[in-house]
Amino acid sequence: MKRLLGLGLLLGISFFKAQEHVSSFNALTLTYKFHPKFFLYAEGQLRGNEDYTYPDYYEIKGGIGYNLTKNHKPFVGLGRYVNYKDHKLSREEFRVWLQDVIDLKKGIVKFENRFRVEKSWFYEPQTDKTSQRMRYRYRLNVSVPLNAKTIKKGTVFANVYDEVFVVTPMKPSFARNRVYGGFGYQIDEHFGVLAGYLWQREFEAKGNKNLHFVYLALNINIDDTDHHVKTYDFPGAD
């Protein structure tokens, strides 16, 4: 029986390696709170989709948010997103989006509900093709501090989320699902780090595809509001 289990595990690993691989997902984020009600956000990403060690995708984005209440934060953003294939630029995207984040807390557990509507314009330079897309996203993000009651300097925390993507006019409309699990550490009042695993399922008419990302991020929080209670933002793999 042990031999059969070992053989089955070996075959499973061999099949996984033959069909799928590990990709890289690296991010640097900055949240700047310049007013008790307003904040700025910026993010840069590098991903190695086809080869873990060779980036073939990057994005630069940012925007401004408003603290409607302590647990309700509307946001508007824009960004540039670029894909490469065979070391050549294959697609450029300009995107604008509207977002609403509503947080709920139960004890030390935080439930973040994020709703987003995106409008994208694409250009493929190798074929001179242009296109547009509307996309609708919902993410349930759950985080919990492991060695404190709140996230502060020296806190280790766990984070899991599930996000769904719906698009138009492309088919199928249900285009993507993401599931993430990982851990973070708040180094001091400005810097925090995260690491985790992100599974991404792409639904396409020509066939579905799985992506497996190792996620690494450095988050920078700057709070110039002089508020007596400091809060820390961890946007997660976005």
Buried (B, 14 or more C-beta within 10 A) or exposed (E): EEEEEEEEEEEEEEEEEEEEBEBBBBBBBBBBBEEEEEBBBBBBBBBBBBEBEEBBBBBEBBBBBEBEEEBEBBBEBEBEBBBBEEEEEBBBBEBBBBBBBBBEEEEBEBEBBBBBEBBBEBBBEEEEEEEEBEBBBEBEBBBBBEEBEEBBBEBEBBBBBBBBBBBEEEEEEEBBBBEBEBEBBBEEEBBBBBEBBBBBBEBEEEEEEEBBBBBBBBBBBEBEBEEEEBBBBBBBBB
